[in-house]
Amino acid sequence: MSESWHVEAHYSQRIGWLRASVLGANDGIVSTASLLVGVAAAEAARGQVLIAGVAGLVAGAMSMAAGEYVSVSSQADTEEADLAREVAELEANPAMELEELTQIYVERGLERALAVQVAERLTLHDALGAHARDELGLTAVHTARPIQAALASAVAFAAGGVLPVGVAAAAPTNTLEVTVSVASLGALAVLGIVSARAGGANMVRGTVRVTIWGAVAMALTALVGRAFGTVL
């Protein structure tokens, strides 16, 4: 009887790039559209609105990239420090580390004798890998990747921000606020559906979540634009 190796594709394998991409695209749409709507509400000329939109898009993309890189790099530094500590502990007191691994498996439901066997076998195979996975909760899927997160966020932000800027460039001046708002909310709804589907989440909840926050952001910036536009 032949044996076959079945490899399952899990949604959690996408968590690194999916989180950064969804956050970047959502922020790109919301912040750029809100900026455009706010400036347009102040009765600025189309050229001024577009300049503000493009400047906000570029600044936002760079900000997202820098923020993701710094935050995920900090996470990576912490992971490396924990692994270095485990290496030192394995060298200094392997017996204590073996017992620690055994207790982890006992707490997960294995009988003491079986837990000892599992701990010994995994220690012989890859002691650091066993402790990283079962003690620290570090796996290849969840390992911090700063450059990947930074690039994904920047590209996603730019992709999201291009839409409201393009709509603002093509929409009639007298309907610019409404057109940008409606198009952006539609894009947010699509983003919610796509991200929920990619992550295996509820699509309705994901869609409602992003569109409500986008609508609130655009409404508030429109109020600010009108207030300052009236004063000026």
Beta strands, then each sheet from edge to edge (+ up, - down):
end
